[in-house]
Amino acid sequence: MIGSDKQHEKLIMDAHEVARALTRIAHEILERNKGVGGMALVGIRTGGVHLAHRLARRIQEIEREPVPIGELDITLYRDDLAGRKDQPILRKTSIPFNIADLKIVLVDDVLFTGRTIRAAMDGLIDLGRPAEIQLAVLVDRGHRQLPIKATYIGKNIPTSRDENVRVFLEEEGEEDRVVIIDGGAP
C-alpha cells in the first residue's frame, strides 16, 4: 500500500520479523503436511498472493521441491457487495491445477473478522473439493465474527476495533512492515 502516513503508525513487525515469521510458517506447513506431496498454496488477492509466493520459495529452499501455487480473487464472493457504493475491481483468479483432494493452504496477510476467509473458502469449493483447507496468515488481530481459526500464524496482535492493521510489502513498492494505524488518523 503506497502513500502511508508513518507518523500515525505503530510498528509491530519490521522486515526482519516478517521474514522470520514466514520462514517459521513454512517449516510448520512442511511439518504438519509431511512435505509438499498432495499440498498446494493459494494466496488471496492481493497481500496473500505475495505472501504465498514467498512461502512457496521458502518451502522449495527447504524441501528442494516446488509446491503448486495459485491466486484467488474473492471479490464476487464477498458478503458486502450489495451494500457497496463503488463497483468492485475484479482481478484474476489463477489456480493452474486441480484442487480436488489436495491439502490447500490458503494464505492471507491479516485475519480479522473471518469474512474474507469465508469468501475464499466459498471460492475454492466452487473450483473443486479439496481434501483439507488450512489457513496461514501473517497477522491475526482478533475480533472474529465467524468461527474461523488460522492453522499457521506469524504474529497475534491484540487490537481495538477502531485500529487498522496494515501490512506493507516490497512487492507493492513499500518496505516490508506491519503497523497499527490509529482509527482517528487521517
C-alpha positions in Angstrom: 0.0 0.0 0.0 1.7 3.1 -1.2 1.3 6.5 0.4 1.2 5.6 4.1 1.5 8.2 6.8 4.3 7.0 9.0 3.7 9.5 11.8 0.5 7.7 12.8 1.9 4.2 12.5 2.9 2.0 15.4 5.5 -0.5 14.1 4.5 -4.1 15.0 6.8 -6.1 12.7 9.8 -4.9 10.7 11.2 -6.6 7.6 13.4 -9.0 9.6 10.4 -10.1 11.8 8.2 -10.6 8.7 10.9 -12.7 7.1 11.4 -14.7 10.2 7.7 -15.3 10.6 7.3 -16.6 7.1 10.3 -18.9 7.5 8.7 -20.4 10.7 5.3 -20.7 8.9 7.0 -22.6 6.0 8.6 -25.0 8.4 5.2 -25.5 10.3 3.4 -26.2 7.0 6.0 -28.8 6.0 5.9 -30.5 9.4 2.1 -30.7 9.5 1.8 -31.9 5.9 4.9 -34.1 6.0 6.4 -32.4 3.0 4.9 -31.0 -0.2 3.2 -34.0 -1.6 -0.6 -33.6 -2.1 -0.4 -29.9 -1.0 -0.7 -26.5 -2.7 -0.7 -22.9 -1.6 -3.4 -20.4 -2.7 -2.9 -16.7 -1.9 -5.9 -14.4 -1.5 -5.5 -11.2 -3.6 -3.6 -9.1 -3.0 -1.3 -9.3 0.0 -2.0 -13.0 0.4 -0.7 -13.7 -3.1 2.6 -12.0 -2.4 3.0 -13.9 0.9 2.0 -17.2 -0.8 4.8 -16.7 -3.4 7.3 -16.0 -0.6 6.2 -19.1 1.3 6.5 -21.2 -1.9 10.1 -20.0 -2.3 11.0 -20.8 1.3 9.3 -24.3 1.1 11.3 -25.0 -2.1 14.5 -23.9 -0.5 13.8 -26.3 2.4 12.4 -29.3 0.5 14.2 -28.8 -2.8 10.8 -29.5 -4.4 8.4 -26.9 -5.7 4.9 -26.5 -4.3 2.0 -25.6 -6.6 0.7 -22.1 -6.1 -2.5 -20.4 -7.1 -4.0 -16.9 -6.8 -7.6 -16.3 -5.7 -9.8 -13.2 -6.2 -12.7 -13.3 -3.8 -14.4 -10.1 -4.9 -17.6 -11.8 -6.1 -17.8 -14.0 -3.0 -17.8 -11.1 -0.6 -21.0 -10.8 1.6 -20.9 -6.9 1.5 -21.2 -6.4 -2.3 -24.8 -5.2 -2.2 -24.0 -2.5 0.3 -21.0 -1.1 -1.5 -21.4 2.2 -3.4 -18.3 1.7 -5.6 -18.0 -1.0 -8.2 -15.7 -3.8 -7.1 -12.5 -4.3 -9.0 -12.2 -7.8 -10.4 -8.8 -9.4 -10.5 -7.7 -12.6 -12.0 -8.1 -16.0 -10.2 -5.3 -18.2 -11.4 -5.2 -21.7 -10.0 -3.4 -23.8 -12.7 -4.0 -27.2 -11.0 -7.0 -29.3 -9.9 -7.6 -28.6 -6.2 -9.7 -31.8 -5.8 -8.2 -34.0 -3.0 -5.3 -31.6 -2.3 -4.5 -30.1 1.0 -4.8 -26.4 0.3 -3.0 -23.8 2.4 -5.0 -20.6 2.0 -2.7 -17.6 2.6 -3.7 -14.1 3.6 -2.0 -11.1 5.2 -4.4 -10.2 8.1 -7.1 -12.3 9.7 -9.8 -10.0 11.3 -13.5 -10.9 11.2 -13.2 -14.1 9.2 -15.4 -12.9 6.4 -12.6 -12.7 3.8 -11.6 -16.3 4.6 -15.2 -17.5 4.4 -15.5 -15.9 1.0 -12.2 -17.5 -0.1 -13.4 -20.9 1.1 -16.5 -20.5 -1.0 -14.4 -19.6 -4.0 -12.2 -22.6 -3.5 -15.0 -25.0 -3.1 -16.6 -23.7 -6.3 -13.4 -24.9 -8.0 -13.4 -28.4 -6.6 -13.4 -30.3 -3.3 -10.0 -30.1 -1.5 -9.1 -32.8 1.0 -8.4 -30.1 3.5 -8.2 -26.3 3.8 -5.6 -24.9 6.1 -5.1 -21.2 6.8 -1.8 -19.3 7.0 -1.9 -15.6 8.0 0.9 -13.2 8.8 -1.2 -11.4 11.4 -4.2 -12.5 13.5 -5.7 -9.4 15.0 -8.8 -11.0 16.6 -12.4 -9.7 16.5 -13.8 -12.7 14.7 -17.4 -12.5 13.5 -17.3 -16.1 12.1 -15.9 -19.2 13.7 -12.6 -19.2 11.6 -9.2 -20.0 13.1 -5.8 -19.9 11.4 -3.7 -23.0 11.3 -0.5 -21.0 11.0 0.0 -17.5 12.4 3.0 -15.2 12.0 2.0 -13.0 14.9 -1.1 -12.4 17.1 -1.7 -8.7 17.6 -4.3 -7.6 20.0 -6.1 -4.6 18.6 -9.1 -2.4 19.3 -11.8 -2.3 16.6 -11.0 1.3 15.7 -7.4 0.5 14.9 -6.3 -0.6 11.4 -3.6 -3.2 10.9 -1.7 -2.7 7.6 0.8 -5.0 6.0 3.2 -3.2 3.7 5.2 -5.4 1.3 8.1 -4.7 -1.0 6.1 -6.2 -3.9 3.8 -3.2 -3.6 6.7 -0.7 -3.5 7.0 -0.4 0.3 9.5 -1.6 2.9 8.2 -4.8 4.5 6.5 -4.0 7.8 3.3 -4.4 9.8 1.8 -1.4 11.5 -1.2 -0.4 13.5 -2.7 2.8 12.4 -5.0 4.6 14.8 -8.6 4.8 13.6 -8.6 8.5 14.1 -5.6 9.1 11.8 -6.2 11.0 8.6 
